[in-house]
Amino acid sequence: MKRAALITGASGGSGLRIAREFAASGYAVFVTSRDEDKAQAAADILREEHGVYAQGFALGTRDESQVVDLFRAIGDSGHCVTALVLNSADLGLGMDPLTVPLEDWMAVIQTNLGWNFSIARQAALQMKDYGGGSILFVGSNTSRRAIPGRSAYIASKGGIVSLAKALAIDLGQYHIRVNCILPGSIKTARWDARSEEQHRQSLARVPLGDIADFDDLAHAALFLSGDGAKNITGAELVLDGGVDCQLFPR
């Protein structure tokens, strides 16, 4: 079996950038998206740019049999997932805790915590047979510092940190490492759409004077998944320019 990386939520944005980082390092790469055409398009990009084996899959957020089928298909291709990056998430924007329907609140928890656990479990079963591997959750620094209107998202991200530590203990005997990266604000399309004055105000509160971009996430993901981090498990790597260090914003 050949080693491979699986990156969820990788049809664009940070997920695709992370997938490119692994492909550039010689991994076969599998990517998922809720849209099959977008997943296949991302795989096409990886093959064309880096000449690696790449394949895209549609993956929803309700039926665990999809996850089982995904890992069966990866195994049938002659590959084993030795690096899993759980990048997909429901952002749960604008949820007033006094009025949000419970089913909407719970859907965020199910996606960000339950669904990611399901994928991590199937990856661990494959890694166990291979002899080890790395599972990396993409969390958020909001698991450590709350912001308004995001209670379900923040609760799920806090759960991810705890889940990673628990899995690190349970899976260490199989040489499977489990870690988290915790980004703060990231330079996405939403960031680009903001005004220069909004950028200035936001960056004034960051000790390093800048926020993370997709390259920062990709470099961190590859490092924590590789041999350079072979004795790191149950850890959190915060990527927020020092925001988490402050007792009070400047």
N, C-alpha and C positions, 0 to 999 in steps of 0.2 A: 504494500500500500504506500502511496505517495502522500507526503504531507500537504495540507491545504488549509487555507484560512476561509472562514465564513463570516461575512459582515452583513448584519441585518440593517434594513433601512438604508440601502446603499445605491439607490438609483440616481442620486444626486447629492449635492451639498457635502456635508462633512463625511457621510458614509461612503460616497464615491471617492472622496480624497483619501480616506483611510484604505479603501480597497486598492487604490493606485499605489499606495506606499507598500503594501504587502506584495503586490504584483511586481513592483520594481525590485523587490528583494528576492524574487524567484519563487514565491508561493504560487501554487494553483489557487485560484480564488473563486469562491461561490458567493453570490450576492442575492439578497432578497428585497422585494418591494411588494406592496399590496397590488401593484399593477404589473402583470407579467411582461407586457411589451417594454415597460421601462426597465425592468430587471434584465431582460435580454439585451436591451440597448446598452446598458452599463457593462454587461459582460463583453459585448462586442468591442467597446472602447478599450477594455483591459487587454483583450487579445491583440488588438491592432497596435496599441501603444507599447506593450511589453512582451508580446509573443508567448504568453503563458496560457495554460489551460484555464478557461473561465466559463462559468455557466450561471445563468440567472433563473430565479424561481419566484413565483408568486406565493406569498405567505400572508394569510389573514391573521385574525387575532381571536379566534373562538374555538376551532376544532383541533385538538391535539394530534389527531390522526394525520393532519397536514405536516406536522413537525416530524412524526415518525416516518412518513413517506419521503420527506426531504432528506433525512439522513440515510435512509435506505438507498435513495438515488445517488447520493454522494458516494456511498460505499460501492455501489454497482459500477460507478465510473472508475474504480480503482484508486480512490483517494480516501484519506482519513482526515477529518478536521482536527488539527492539532492547535489551532488558534481560532478562538471564537470571539468576535467583538459584537456585543449587543448594543446597537446604536439606535434602534427605532424606539419611538416614544410617542405617547399621546400628551400634548402640551397642557391640556385642561385649562385653557385660558378663560379668564373672567368669571370664575365660579364664586358667586356669593354664597357663603356657607349657610345663610339663613333661608335661601330660596332655591338653591340648586336641586333638581330632582335627584333622589338618591341613586337611581339607576345610572345617571350620567356621571356622578361622583365615583361610583363603584366601577364603571367602565374604564376610567383612568387607572385605577388600582389594578384591575384585571390585566390591562394591556402592559403597563409598565413594570408590574411586579409578577403577577401570575404567569403571563405569557412568556416573559423573559426567563422565568424559572423553568418553564416547560422546555424551552430551547436549550437552556444550559444543561438540563438533565440529560437530554438526548445526546448532546455533545459529549458530556462526561462519560456516558456509556461507550461511545466510540473511542474516546481518548483512553479509557481504562484498558481496552483491548490492544490499543496501539502502544501503551506504556507511558502515557502522560500527555500533558498539553497545558494550554493556557485559556482561561475564560476571563474575559474583560467586560465589565459593565460600564457603559457610559452613563454616569450619574449627573449630578449637578451640585454646585456649591450651595444651592438652596436647601440641600439636605442639612446644612449647618446654620444657615441664616435665612429666615423666612421673608417673603415679599407678599404684598396684598393680592387677593383674588386667585390664589393658586393652591388652595389647601390640599386638593387631591394629588396634584402633581408633586408637591413638596413631601406629602406623606409617602407617596410611592418611591420617591428618590431617597428618602431616609430609610425606607424598607430595603431598597437595593443595597445600600451600604451594609446594613446588618445581614442581609442575605449573603452577600459576598464573604463576609467574615465567617458566617456559619458554614458555607460551602467550602471555604478554605480549610477549615478544621476537618470536615467530613471527607473531603476528597484528597487531602494531602497524602494519605496512604497509597494513593494510586499515582502519585507524582503529577497531580493536576493542581496547578496554581490558579487562584481566583483573586482578582483585584478590581479596583474601580478607578476611573479617572473622573474628576469632578470639575468640569468647566464652569466658569462664570459666564458673563456675556461673551458672545462669539460674533465675529464679523460675518453675518449672513445677509440675505436680501433685505430682511427687516431692518438690520443695522444700516445698510446702505441707503435705505429709504428715508432715514432720519436726517434732519437738517444739520448743518455744520455747528450751529449753536447747541443743539442737543448732544452732538458728539463731544463738544468741548465740555459741557456740564458733566457728562457721564465719565469722561476720561479724567477729569479733575479729581474724582474720588478713587482713582486707581493708583496705588503707590508707584508702580512701574510706568504709569502714564499711557498704557496701551492695553487692549484686551486681546484675547486669543483669536487666532484665525484657524482655518481648516488645517494648515500645515502643522500647527502646534498640536492639534489633536492627533493627527496622523503619526507624527514622530513619537508622541507619548504612547500611542497604541502599539506601535511596532516594538518599541523598547520593552514595554511590560510583557509583551508576548514572546520575546526572544530570549536567547541564552544569557544575555547580559543581565537579565532579571531572574535568573534561575533559582535564587534563594529569596525571592520576594513573593509573598502571598498574604492575603488578608489586608492589603494596604490600600490607602487612598492617596491618589496624586491630584492635588488641587491645581487647576490651571486658570487662575483668575487675576493675575498681575499683582497679587498681594492683598486683594480686597478682604479675604478671609482673616488676615492677620490683624485687622484694625478693630479696636474696641468701638471707636466712633469714626464715621466717614469724615473726610476732610471737608 
